[in-house]
Amino acid sequence: MMYVTRSRPQELYRNIVACRICGDTNLAEGISLGPQFLSTTFVQTNEGHPLSDAKVPLTLLLCDGCHTLQLKESVDRTSLYDDYSYRISANPAKRTVLKELVADVTGRVEIGKGDAVLDIGANDGTLLSYYPTKVRQIGVEPAENISWSHLDRSIAIINGTFSESAIRPVLGQGQVKIITSVAMLSEVNDLHAFAKDVKALLAKDGVWCIQVSYLPQLLDTLTFHEFCHDHLYYFSLMTLNSLLEENGLSIFDVSLNKTSGGSIRAFASHRESVPEKTEAFHNLLQSEATLGLDEPETYAAFHQRLLKLKTTIKSFIRQEHEAGYTIGGLGASSKANVMLQFFDIDKHVLPYISERNPDKVSLRTLGTDIELVSEHRARQLKPDVMMVLPWHLKSELMRREKRYLENGGKLLFPMPYPHIVTRCGETLL
């Protein structure tokens, strides 16, 4: 791959000098998480790996023109996705979310036999599998190391980057009734070209359903691990709707959910035929006006809260180690990698992370070199404390780890506020 011959980390990325959306060059630094190893990568070994000693700064900039919060560093996409390990099918909570999303969007659009639906960023095809078989199901996914052999043969997967020209050979000259893009819009470099291609494919009465991390909720819950090298933007409804309006599309309804620490689900159509905008749309847009999302001071205050959280977590872990207690991690992911690096946690602090996905077991985190072990192995190791990395799945994990708690274990939840859970209840840190 391209990065194999690289020896200097600065060759992995470039810094933007103008807003990716509006071109404004007045960009104010909002949040910095410091230099980090690329969080999307898990490796067999760090020894000799070309990226194991390469850290890239992680800095967010606020555009003075369109007020979009965005990543300063543009990282080589091959380096990010060459060995992409995330599989939706391995995450029961995400499967539930996608099944509900399909029910939500099909309740808004009448689809008949032979109508086409398209999922952009299809991953392993889980979302498409929830559609009725009477429709034509098309997915596009750029990752090259995902298998789709388990899918029904009627589902067509295009292994590549989304564009109208990539879809046409499979779709033909027709239009698409429903387009979905879940947790991927923030990864697109040229959003104007992307939106124009969606408009070209979308039927006159079609709907584009977008689900993406929602900036106000991320700020409220301190969900800083959503800020990572593969996410180029962080949207409010205002910034997302402005982008679509500029490209002939318009959002008419929205809802919020707790996915990934807080997400917005937006429904858009052609601007010339968009349904009447809902009360939920107007109310959310109005509420954003009071949050200071266009002010650098808002992000400076968020950064100070992050530093306080970091101090609290590091202090607790140090105290546990000094008392002779062992600590393991629970739930490996790219977002967990961001969190751990910000907290200065490596294999010397956290020797292993319990992981359910068998494809990831025995791999190691890039640079920080933490081993991923099976749930069975983690239970054999009997850690005194388990640091819960997918903290937003608290209810599910509390049920799953009930026996661990009954046997005297502690669960450390770093967010949305730092606390531990034991068999005796919850204690704030």
Backbone hydrogen bonds in HBPLUS format (Angstrom, degrees):
<---DONOR---> <-ACCEPTOR-->    atom                        ^
c    i                          cat <-CA-CA->   ^        H-A-AA   ^      H-
h    n   atom  resd res      DA  || num        DHA   H-A  angle D-A-AA Bond
n    s   type  num  typ     dist DA aas  dist angle  dist       angle   num
A0004-VAL N   A0001-MET O   3.18 MM   3  5.72 161.7  2.22 117.1 122.5     1
A0006-ARG N   A0003-TYR O   3.02 MM   3  5.17 157.7  2.07 108.8 115.9     2
A0011-GLU N   A0008-ARG O   3.06 MM   3  5.85 161.2  2.10 123.5 128.8     3
A0012-LEU N   A0009-PRO O   2.94 MM   3  5.48 164.7  1.97 119.1 124.2     4
A0076-ASP N   A0012-LEU O   2.84 MM  64  5.65 164.5  1.87 169.1 167.9     5
A0014-ARG N   A0074-SER O   3.01 MM  60  5.29 144.4  2.14 130.5 140.8     6
A0074-SER N   A0014-ARG O   2.75 MM  60  5.29 173.3  1.75 168.7 167.0     7
A0016-ILE N   A0072-LYS O   2.92 MM  56  5.59 162.4  1.95 158.6 163.6     8
A0019-CYS N   A0024-ASP O   2.81 MM   5  5.24 161.2  1.85 142.4 147.7     9
A0023-GLY N   A0019-CYS O   3.07 MM   4  4.53 136.2  2.26 113.6 124.1    10
A0064-ASP N   A0026-ASN O   3.03 MM  38  5.65 160.0  2.07 173.2 179.3    11
A0028-ALA N   A0062-LEU O   2.98 MM  34  5.13 164.6  2.00 145.4 142.9    12
A0062-LEU N   A0028-ALA O   2.72 MM  34  5.13 161.7  1.75 149.7 155.3    13
A0030-GLY N   A0060-LEU O   2.71 MM  30  5.47 172.9  1.71 156.8 157.1    14
A0031-ILE N   A0060-LEU O   3.40 MM  29  5.10 151.9  2.49 121.7 129.3    15
A0060-LEU N   A0031-ILE O   2.74 MM  29  5.10 167.5  1.75 162.3 164.9    16
A0033-LEU N   A0058-LEU O   2.91 MM  25  5.43 168.7  1.92 165.8 168.7    17
A0058-LEU N   A0034-GLY O   3.19 MM  24  5.58 126.0  2.50 112.0 124.1    18
A0036-GLN N   A0056-VAL O   2.87 MM  20  5.27 161.4  1.91 124.7 128.0    19
A0056-VAL N   A0036-GLN O   2.77 MM  20  5.27 167.4  1.78 140.7 138.9    20
A0043-VAL N   A0364-ARG O   2.88 MM 321  5.26 161.8  1.91 151.6 154.4    21
A0364-ARG N   A0043-VAL O   2.73 MM 321  5.26 143.9  1.85 146.3 158.8    22
A0049-HIS N   A0046-ASN O   3.15 MM   3  5.21 164.8  2.18 113.4 117.6    23
A0052-SER N   A0049-HIS O   3.15 MM   3  5.35 162.5  2.19 112.1 117.6    24
A0054-ALA N   A0051-LEU O   3.22 MM   3  5.01 169.5  2.23 105.6 107.2    25
A0072-LYS N   A0059-THR O   2.82 MM  13  5.49 168.4  1.84 160.6 159.6    26
A0061-LEU N   A0070-GLN O   2.67 MM   9  5.32 168.9  1.69 164.6 165.4    27
A0070-GLN N   A0061-LEU O   2.85 MM   9  5.32 162.1  1.88 153.4 159.4    28
A0063-CYS N   A0068-THR O   3.22 MM   5  5.46 163.5  2.25 132.4 137.4    29
A0067-HIS N   A0063-CYS O   3.02 MM   4  4.72 127.8  2.30 119.1 130.7    30
A0234-TYR N   A0069-LEU O   2.98 MM 165  5.47 139.4  2.15 160.5 157.0    31
A0071-LEU N   A0232-LEU O   2.91 MM 161  4.95 154.2  1.98 127.1 133.4    32
A0079-SER N   A0076-ASP O   3.14 MM   3  5.55 124.5  2.47 106.4 118.7    33
A0080-LEU N   A0077-ARG O   3.14 MM   3  5.02 123.4  2.48  91.1 105.4    34
A0081-TYR N   A0077-ARG O   3.03 MM   4  6.20 156.0  2.09 153.8 158.5    35
A0082-ASP N   A0078-THR O   2.97 MM   4  5.35 126.6  2.27 148.3 151.0    36
A0090-ALA N   A0087-ARG O   3.13 MM   3  5.66 154.3  2.20 111.7 119.0    37
A0091-ASN N   A0088-ILE O   2.87 MM   3  5.39 166.2  1.89 124.9 127.8    38
A0095-ARG N   A0091-ASN O   3.00 MM   4  6.30 155.6  2.06 156.2 164.1    39
A0096-THR N   A0092-PRO O   3.06 MM   4  6.30 155.2  2.13 147.1 152.8    40
A0097-VAL N   A0093-ALA O   3.10 MM   4  6.40 155.7  2.16 145.7 152.1    41
A0098-LEU N   A0094-LYS O   2.97 MM   4  6.21 163.4  1.99 154.0 157.4    42
A0099-LYS N   A0095-ARG O   2.98 MM   4  6.14 157.4  2.03 149.3 155.6    43
A0100-GLU N   A0096-THR O   3.05 MM   4  6.23 157.3  2.10 147.4 153.3    44
A0101-LEU N   A0097-VAL O   2.87 MM   4  6.12 146.1  1.99 143.4 153.9    45
A0102-VAL N   A0098-LEU O   2.99 MM   4  6.21 160.2  2.03 150.4 153.7    46
A0103-ALA N   A0099-LYS O   3.19 MM   4  6.44 157.2  2.25 141.4 147.5    47
A0104-ASP N   A0100-GLU O   2.88 MM   4  6.08 148.0  1.98 142.9 152.3    48
A0105-VAL N   A0101-LEU O   2.92 MM   4  6.21 165.8  1.94 159.2 160.4    49
A0106-THR N   A0102-VAL O   2.95 MM   4  5.97 161.4  1.99 149.0 154.7    50
A0107-GLY N   A0103-ALA O   3.12 MM   4  6.03 127.4  2.41 130.9 142.4    51
A0108-ARG N   A0105-VAL O   3.07 MM   3  5.25 157.4  2.12 104.3 111.5    52
A0115-ASP N   A0112-GLY O   3.07 MM   3  5.60 166.1  2.09 133.5 136.4    53
A0114-GLY N   A0134-LYS O   2.86 MM  20  6.20 168.3  1.88 152.4 154.0    54
A0136-ARG N   A0115-ASP O   2.72 MM  21  5.85 157.6  1.77 146.2 153.1    55
A0177-LYS N   A0116-ALA O   2.83 MM  61  5.75 147.5  1.94 151.2 158.0    56
A0117-VAL N   A0136-ARG O   2.82 MM  19  6.12 156.7  1.88 177.4 174.5    57
A0138-ILE N   A0117-VAL O   3.00 MM  21  6.15 154.9  2.06 153.3 161.4    58
A0118-LEU N   A0178-ILE O   2.86 MM  60  6.31 159.9  1.90 160.5 167.4    59
A0180-THR N   A0118-LEU O   2.87 MM  62  6.33 157.3  1.92 159.7 167.2    60
A0119-ASP N   A0138-ILE O   2.91 MM  19  6.44 152.5  1.99 151.3 160.2    61
A0140-VAL N   A0119-ASP O   3.05 MM  21  6.51 152.5  2.13 165.1 166.4    62
A0120-ILE N   A0180-THR O   2.83 MM  60  6.14 172.8  1.84 171.1 169.4    63
A0121-GLY N   A0140-VAL O   2.82 MM  19  5.74 149.5  1.91 158.4 168.8    64
A0122-ALA N   A0140-VAL O   3.09 MM  18  5.68 159.9  2.13 128.1 134.0    65
A0125-GLY N   A0122-ALA O   2.87 MM   3  5.21 164.7  1.89 136.2 139.3    66
A0129-SER N   A0125-GLY O   3.15 MM   4  6.35 145.5  2.28 150.4 159.8    67
A0129-SER N   A0126-THR O   3.17 MM   3  5.27 126.2  2.47  97.7 111.4    68
A0130-TYR N   A0127-LEU O   3.07 MM   3  5.65 162.2  2.10 116.6 122.2    69
A0131-TYR N   A0128-LEU O   3.16 MM   3  5.70 169.8  2.17 117.8 121.0    70
A0135-VAL N   A0132-PRO O   3.31 MM   3  6.26 175.3  2.31 126.2 127.3    71
A0156-ALA N   A0137-GLN O   2.91 MM  19  6.24 167.8  1.93 164.0 160.7    72
A0139-GLY N   A0156-ALA O   2.79 MM  17  6.20 154.9  1.85 161.4 167.1    73
A0158-ILE N   A0139-GLY O   2.70 MM  19  6.05 164.0  1.73 153.3 158.1    74
A0141-GLU N   A0158-ILE O   2.96 MM  17  6.34 158.5  2.01 159.1 163.7    75
A0160-GLY N   A0141-GLU O   2.96 MM  19  5.61 123.4  2.29 110.6 122.6    76
A0151-LEU N   A0148-TRP O   3.12 MM   3  5.64 163.7  2.15 116.6 121.6    77
A0155-ILE N   A0152-ASP O   3.01 MM   3  5.78 167.0  2.02 124.3 128.3    78
A0166-ALA N   A0163-SER O   3.16 MM   3  5.18 131.3  2.41  96.1 108.8    79
A0167-ILE N   A0163-SER O   3.26 MM   4  6.53 142.5  2.41 145.0 154.2    80
A0167-ILE N   A0164-GLU O   3.10 MM   3  5.23 128.5  2.38  99.2 112.6    81
A0168-ARG N   A0164-GLU O   3.01 MM   4  6.16 157.0  2.06 160.5 165.9    82
A0170-VAL N   A0167-ILE O   3.03 MM   3  5.71 142.0  2.18 122.5 132.1    83
A0171-LEU N   A0167-ILE O   2.90 MM   4  5.94 171.9  1.91 156.6 159.2    84
A0172-GLY N   A0168-ARG O   2.65 MM   4  5.00 158.9  1.70 140.9 147.2    85
A0176-VAL N   A0201-LEU O   2.73 MM  25  5.77 162.2  1.76 160.2 164.1    86
A0203-ALA N   A0176-VAL O   2.80 MM  27  5.28 166.1  1.82 145.4 141.3    87
A0207-VAL N   A0177-LYS O   3.04 MM  30  6.52 150.3  2.13 152.8 157.0    88
A0179-ILE N   A0207-VAL O   3.02 MM  28  6.42 162.5  2.05 153.0 157.0    89
A0209-CYS N   A0179-ILE O   2.76 MM  30  6.17 160.2  1.80 168.6 171.8    90
A0181-SER N   A0209-CYS O   3.02 MM  28  6.49 149.4  2.11 164.4 167.6    91
A0211-GLN N   A0181-SER O   3.10 MM  30  6.45 166.1  2.12 146.9 147.7    92
A0183-ALA N   A0211-GLN O   2.71 MM  28  5.85 162.5  1.74 149.4 155.7    93
A0187-GLU N   A0184-MET O   2.93 MM   3  5.46 162.8  1.96 119.0 124.5    94
A0188-VAL N   A0185-LEU O   3.30 MM   3  5.63 171.9  2.30 115.0 116.5    95
A0232-LEU N   A0186-SER O   2.58 MM  46  5.37 155.6  1.64 152.3 154.3    96
A0194-PHE N   A0190-ASP O   3.17 MM   4  6.38 156.4  2.23 143.5 150.7    97
A0195-ALA N   A0191-LEU O   2.88 MM   4  6.01 165.9  1.90 148.5 151.3    98
A0196-LYS N   A0192-HIS O   3.00 MM   4  6.15 156.7  2.05 146.4 153.1    99
A0197-ASP N   A0193-ALA O   3.01 MM   4  6.20 151.7  2.10 145.3 152.4   100
A0198-VAL N   A0194-PHE O   2.99 MM   4  6.32 151.9  2.07 148.3 156.6   101
A0199-LYS N   A0195-ALA O   2.95 MM   4  6.21 162.4  1.98 149.2 153.5   102
A0200-ALA N   A0196-LYS O   3.00 MM   4  6.22 150.5  2.09 141.8 149.7   103
A0201-LEU N   A0197-ASP O   3.17 MM   4  6.36 138.4  2.35 139.8 149.4   104
A0201-LEU N   A0198-VAL O   3.10 MM   3  5.25 131.4  2.35  99.8 112.7   105
A0202-LEU N   A0198-VAL O   2.92 MM   4  5.97 142.0  2.06 153.5 164.7   106
A0206-GLY N   A0203-ALA O   2.89 MM   3  4.59 162.2  1.92 106.8 108.9   107
A0208-TRP N   A0268-ALA O   2.81 MM  60  5.08 167.8  1.82 149.7 153.9   108
A0268-ALA N   A0208-TRP O   2.90 MM  60  5.08 160.5  1.93 144.1 150.6   109
A0210-ILE N   A0266-ALA O   2.87 MM  56  5.15 165.5  1.89 154.9 159.0   110
A0266-ALA N   A0210-ILE O   2.76 MM  56  5.15 160.7  1.80 156.0 161.1   111
A0212-VAL N   A0264-ILE O   3.11 MM  52  5.68 153.9  2.18 152.1 158.8   112
A0264-ILE N   A0212-VAL O   2.88 MM  52  5.68 162.8  1.91 170.3 168.0   113
A0214-TYR N   A0262-GLY O   2.97 MM  48  5.71 170.5  1.98 129.8 131.3   114
A0217-GLN N   A0214-TYR O   3.09 MM   3  5.67 122.6  2.43 117.0 130.0   115
A0218-LEU N   A0214-TYR O   3.11 MM   4  6.34 156.7  2.16 152.4 159.3   116
A0215-LEU N   A0235-PHE O   2.88 MM  20  5.43 167.8  1.89 151.9 151.9   117
A0219-LEU N   A0215-LEU O   3.00 MM   4  6.24 160.1  2.04 161.7 166.2   118
A0220-ASP N   A0216-PRO O   3.01 MM   4  6.16 153.5  2.09 140.9 148.6   119
A0221-THR N   A0217-GLN O   2.95 MM   4  6.07 158.6  2.00 152.3 156.3   120
A0223-THR N   A0218-LEU O   2.89 MM   5  4.75 145.0  2.02 140.2 145.4   121
A0224-PHE N   A0222-LEU O   2.76 MM   2  5.51 136.5  1.95 107.6  93.8   122
A0226-GLU N   A0223-THR O   3.43 MM   3  6.14 168.0  2.44 113.9 116.9   123
A0227-PHE N   A0224-PHE O   2.91 MM   3  5.51 158.4  1.96 115.8 123.0   124
A0231-HIS N   A0228-CYS O   3.19 MM   3  5.60 157.1  2.24 111.9 118.7   125
A0240-LEU N   A0236-SER O   3.04 MM   4  6.12 161.6  2.08 147.6 153.3   126
A0241-ASN N   A0237-LEU O   2.84 MM   4  5.83 167.6  1.85 152.2 156.1   127
A0242-SER N   A0238-MET O   3.05 MM   4  6.12 156.0  2.11 143.8 150.6   128
A0243-LEU N   A0239-THR O   3.17 MM   4  6.32 154.9  2.24 140.5 146.3   129
A0244-LEU N   A0240-LEU O   3.19 MM   4  6.51 161.9  2.22 150.4 154.3   130
A0245-GLU N   A0241-ASN O   2.85 MM   4  6.02 167.9  1.87 156.7 160.3   131
A0246-GLU N   A0242-SER O   3.10 MM   4  6.16 154.8  2.16 144.1 150.0   132
A0247-ASN N   A0244-LEU O   2.89 MM   3  5.18 144.9  2.02 105.6 116.8   133
A0249-LEU N   A0244-LEU O   2.95 MM   5  4.91 162.3  1.98 140.0 135.9   134
A0248-GLY N   A0245-GLU O   3.27 MM   3  5.30 158.0  2.32 114.4 110.5   135
A0271-ARG N   A0248-GLY O   2.98 MM  23  5.38 174.8  1.98 129.6 127.9   136
A0250-SER N   A0269-SER O   2.90 MM  19  5.66 151.1  1.98 160.7 168.9   137
A0269-SER N   A0250-SER O   3.02 MM  19  5.66 152.7  2.10 150.7 152.1   138
A0252-PHE N   A0267-PHE O   2.84 MM  15  6.00 163.9  1.86 169.7 171.0   139
A0278-THR N   A0252-PHE O   2.93 MM  26  6.16 162.5  1.96 166.0 166.1   140
A0267-PHE N   A0253-ASP O   2.92 MM  14  5.33 159.8  1.96 160.0 158.8   141
A0255-SER N   A0265-ARG O   2.95 MM  10  5.27 137.7  2.13 141.1 152.9   142
A0265-ARG N   A0255-SER O   2.81 MM  10  5.27 169.1  1.82 164.6 165.1   143
A0257-ASN N   A0263-SER O   2.98 MM   6  5.37 156.6  2.04 149.0 152.6   144
A0263-SER N   A0257-ASN O   2.90 MM   6  5.37 166.9  1.91 145.9 148.5   145
A0261-GLY N   A0258-LYS O   3.22 MM   3  5.44 129.7  2.49 143.5 131.6   146
A0262-GLY N   A0259-THR O   2.92 MM   3  5.28 160.8  1.96 115.7 121.9   147
A0273-SER N   A0270-HIS O   3.02 MM   3  5.43 153.0  2.10 110.9 119.2   148
A0282-HIS N   A0278-THR O   3.26 MM   4  6.65 166.7  2.28 151.2 152.6   149
A0283-ASN N   A0279-GLU O   2.84 MM   4  5.98 164.3  1.86 156.3 161.1   150
A0284-LEU N   A0280-ALA O   3.05 MM   4  6.08 161.5  2.08 145.1 149.7   151
A0285-LEU N   A0281-PHE O   3.06 MM   4  6.22 164.3  2.08 153.2 157.8   152
A0286-GLN N   A0282-HIS O   2.97 MM   4  6.10 156.4  2.03 146.1 152.7   153
A0287-SER N   A0283-ASN O   2.92 MM   4  6.14 151.5  2.00 144.3 152.2   154
A0288-GLU N   A0284-LEU O   3.10 MM   4  6.33 147.8  2.21 147.1 154.4   155
A0289-ALA N   A0286-GLN O   3.21 MM   3  5.47 138.8  2.39 101.5 112.1   156
A0290-THR N   A0287-SER O   3.25 MM   3  5.83 163.5  2.28 113.8 118.5   157
A0291-LEU N   A0288-GLU O   3.10 MM   3  5.36 170.8  2.11 116.3 119.2   158
A0295-GLU N   A0292-GLY O   3.07 MM   3  5.30 160.2  2.11 117.2 117.7   159
A0298-THR N   A0295-GLU O   3.06 MM   3  5.71 146.8  2.17 118.1 125.8   160
A0299-TYR N   A0296-PRO O   3.11 MM   3  5.49 126.8  2.41 106.0 118.0   161
A0300-ALA N   A0296-PRO O   3.07 MM   4  6.40 147.5  2.18 148.4 158.4   162
A0301-ALA N   A0297-GLU O   3.01 MM   4  6.17 155.7  2.07 146.9 151.7   163
A0302-PHE N   A0298-THR O   3.19 MM   4  6.41 150.1  2.28 134.1 142.2   164
A0303-HIS N   A0299-TYR O   2.97 MM   4  6.15 154.2  2.04 141.1 147.5   165
A0304-GLN N   A0300-ALA O   3.17 MM   4  6.48 150.3  2.26 142.6 149.5   166
A0305-ARG N   A0301-ALA O   3.15 MM   4  6.50 150.3  2.24 145.3 153.0   167
A0306-LEU N   A0302-PHE O   3.00 MM   4  6.35 148.3  2.10 147.0 156.4   168
A0307-LEU N   A0303-HIS O   3.05 MM   4  6.38 154.8  2.11 149.9 155.7   169
A0308-LYS N   A0304-GLN O   3.15 MM   4  6.41 152.9  2.23 143.3 150.1   170
A0309-LEU N   A0305-ARG O   2.99 MM   4  6.28 156.2  2.05 146.7 153.2   171
A0310-LYS N   A0306-LEU O   2.87 MM   4  6.14 160.4  1.91 153.9 159.2   172
A0311-THR N   A0307-LEU O   3.09 MM   4  6.31 159.0  2.14 145.4 149.9   173
A0312-THR N   A0308-LYS O   3.11 MM   4  6.38 156.4  2.16 147.2 153.2   174
A0313-ILE N   A0309-LEU O   2.97 MM   4  6.25 166.9  1.99 161.8 163.7   175
A0314-LYS N   A0310-LYS O   2.99 MM   4  6.10 171.6  2.00 155.3 158.0   176
A0315-SER N   A0311-THR O   3.01 MM   4  6.00 152.8  2.09 141.8 149.6   177
A0316-PHE N   A0312-THR O   3.07 MM   4  6.28 158.9  2.11 148.2 153.2   178
A0317-ILE N   A0313-ILE O   3.06 MM   4  6.28 169.8  2.07 156.5 158.8   179
A0318-ARG N   A0314-LYS O   2.99 MM   4  6.10 159.8  2.03 145.2 151.2   180
A0319-GLN N   A0315-SER O   3.02 MM   4  6.21 158.9  2.06 147.6 153.1   181
A0320-GLU N   A0316-PHE O   2.98 MM   4  6.27 156.4  2.04 151.6 158.0   182
A0321-HIS N   A0317-ILE O   2.98 MM   4  6.22 161.4  2.02 152.7 157.4   183
A0322-GLU N   A0318-ARG O   2.92 MM   4  6.11 160.6  1.95 150.6 156.3   184
A0323-ALA N   A0319-GLN O   3.02 MM   4  6.19 135.9  2.22 138.3 149.6   185
A0323-ALA N   A0320-GLU O   3.21 MM   3  5.10 128.2  2.50  90.7 104.2   186
A0325-TYR N   A0320-GLU O   2.93 MM   5  5.32 156.2  1.99 161.1 153.1   187
A0324-GLY N   A0321-HIS O   2.92 MM   3  5.07 157.4  1.97 106.3 113.2   188
A0384-ASP N   A0326-THR O   3.05 MM  58  5.21 125.0  2.37 116.2 130.3   189
A0385-VAL N   A0326-THR O   3.01 MM  59  6.34 144.3  2.14 153.4 163.5   190
A0328-GLY N   A0385-VAL O   2.93 MM  57  6.34 160.6  1.96 157.7 162.5   191
A0387-MET N   A0328-GLY O   2.78 MM  59  6.21 164.1  1.80 157.8 159.3   192
A0329-GLY N   A0352-TYR O   2.91 MM  23  6.14 153.0  1.98 143.4 150.7   193
A0354-SER N   A0329-GLY O   2.80 MM  25  5.96 170.4  1.81 136.5 135.0   194
A0330-LEU N   A0387-MET O   2.91 MM  57  5.90 138.9  2.08 163.6 151.6   195
A0389-LEU N   A0330-LEU O   3.10 MM  59  5.86 166.0  2.12 152.3 156.5   196
A0331-GLY N   A0354-SER O   2.83 MM  23  5.77 165.7  1.85 157.8 162.7   197
A0337-ASN N   A0333-SER O   3.05 MM   4  6.34 145.7  2.17 142.7 151.7   198
A0338-VAL N   A0334-SER O   3.25 MM   4  6.66 146.9  2.37 141.9 149.3   199
A0339-MET N   A0335-LYS O   3.11 MM   4  6.45 163.5  2.14 150.3 154.0   200
A0340-LEU N   A0336-ALA O   2.88 MM   4  6.09 171.8  1.89 158.6 159.8   201
A0341-GLN N   A0337-ASN O   3.06 MM   4  6.14 159.3  2.10 144.0 149.6   202
A0342-PHE N   A0338-VAL O   3.03 MM   4  6.24 157.3  2.08 150.9 157.1   203
A0343-PHE N   A0339-MET O   3.06 MM   4  6.34 148.5  2.16 148.9 157.8   204
A0345-ILE N   A0340-LEU O   2.84 MM   5  5.07 170.0  1.85 154.4 153.1   205
A0344-ASP N   A0341-GLN O   3.04 MM   3  4.90 160.1  2.08 103.0 107.7   206
A0349-VAL N   A0346-ASP O   2.97 MM   3  5.48 146.5  2.09 113.6 123.2   207
A0350-LEU N   A0346-ASP O   2.83 MM   4  5.94 171.6  1.84 163.8 166.8   208
A0347-LYS N   A0368-THR O   3.09 MM  21  6.08 142.0  2.24 161.8 158.3   209
A0353-ILE N   A0371-GLU O   2.82 MM  18  6.29 144.5  1.95 157.1 167.0   210
A0373-VAL N   A0353-ILE O   2.89 MM  20  6.03 160.3  1.93 148.1 154.8   211
A0355-GLU N   A0373-VAL O   2.80 MM  18  5.89 147.6  1.91 165.6 175.7   212
A0360-LYS N   A0357-ASN O   2.98 MM   3  5.61 155.3  2.04 118.4 125.7   213
A0363-LEU N   A0360-LYS O   3.02 MM   3  5.59 158.5  2.07 135.8 139.2   214
A0362-SER N   A0372-LEU O   2.76 MM  10  5.24 172.3  1.77 147.4 150.1   215
A0372-LEU N   A0363-LEU O   2.91 MM   9  5.55 153.7  1.98 169.7 162.4   216
A0365-THR N   A0370-ILE O   2.95 MM   5  5.19 150.0  2.04 134.5 143.4   217
A0369-ASP N   A0365-THR O   3.06 MM   4  4.94 134.9  2.27 130.2 131.2   218
A0368-THR N   A0366-LEU O   2.83 MM   2  5.68 139.7  1.99 101.4  92.5   219
A0378-ALA N   A0374-SER O   2.96 MM   4  6.24 160.1  2.00 153.0 158.8   220
A0379-ARG N   A0375-GLU O   2.99 MM   4  6.23 154.1  2.06 149.1 155.3   221
A0380-GLN N   A0376-HIS O   3.08 MM   4  6.39 144.8  2.21 142.4 152.3   222
A0380-GLN N   A0377-ARG O   3.09 MM   3  5.00 119.5  2.47  92.3 107.7   223
A0381-LEU N   A0377-ARG O   3.03 MM   4  6.36 143.0  2.17 146.0 156.0   224
A0382-LYS N   A0379-ARG O   3.27 MM   3  5.13 141.4  2.43  93.6 104.1   225
A0410-LYS N   A0384-ASP O   3.06 MM  26  6.28 140.9  2.22 139.2 151.1   226
A0386-MET N   A0410-LYS O   2.81 MM  24  6.21 156.6  1.87 159.0 166.2   227
A0412-LEU N   A0386-MET O   2.83 MM  26  6.02 167.0  1.84 146.9 151.1   228
A0388-VAL N   A0412-LEU O   2.80 MM  24  5.75 160.3  1.84 150.1 156.9   229
A0393-LEU N   A0390-PRO O   2.99 MM   3  5.87 166.0  2.01 127.5 131.1   230
A0397-LEU N   A0393-LEU O   2.96 MM   4  6.11 165.9  1.98 163.3 167.9   231
A0398-MET N   A0394-LYS O   2.82 MM   4  5.94 152.4  1.90 156.3 163.5   232
A0399-ARG N   A0395-SER O   3.26 MM   4  6.51 154.2  2.33 144.1 149.8   233
A0400-ARG N   A0396-GLU O   3.03 MM   4  6.28 158.0  2.08 144.9 151.6   234
A0401-GLU N   A0397-LEU O   2.84 MM   4  5.90 149.1  1.94 147.1 154.0   235
A0402-LYS N   A0399-ARG O   3.42 MM   3  5.28 159.4  2.47 107.4 105.8   236
A0405-LEU N   A0401-GLU O   3.03 MM   4  6.35 158.5  2.08 156.0 161.2   237
A0406-GLU N   A0402-LYS O   2.91 MM   4  6.18 160.0  1.95 150.4 156.6   238
A0407-ASN N   A0403-ARG O   2.95 MM   4  6.15 135.2  2.15 144.0 155.2   239
A0409-GLY N   A0404-TYR O   2.98 MM   5  5.42 153.9  2.05 151.0 146.7   240
A0408-GLY N   A0405-LEU O   2.97 MM   3  5.25 158.1  2.01 114.9 116.9   241
A0411-LEU N   A0421-VAL O   2.96 MM  10  5.10 162.8  1.99 147.3 153.0   242
A0421-VAL N   A0411-LEU O   2.83 MM  10  5.10 149.6  1.92 141.4 151.7   243
A0413-PHE N   A0419-HIS O   2.82 MM   6  5.39 165.8  1.84 172.4 176.8   244
A0419-HIS N   A0413-PHE O   2.94 MM   6  5.39 158.8  1.98 151.8 158.9   245
A0429-LEU N   A0418-PRO O   3.01 MM  11  5.55 164.7  2.03 143.0 138.2   246
A0420-ILE N   A0427-THR O   2.91 MM   7  5.35 159.0  1.95 151.9 156.5   247
A0427-THR N   A0420-ILE O   2.86 MM   7  5.35 161.0  1.90 157.5 162.7   248
A0422-THR N   A0425-GLY O   2.87 MM   3  5.30 166.7  1.89 156.1 159.6   249
A0425-GLY N   A0422-THR O   3.08 MM   3  5.30 160.9  2.11 107.6 113.7   250
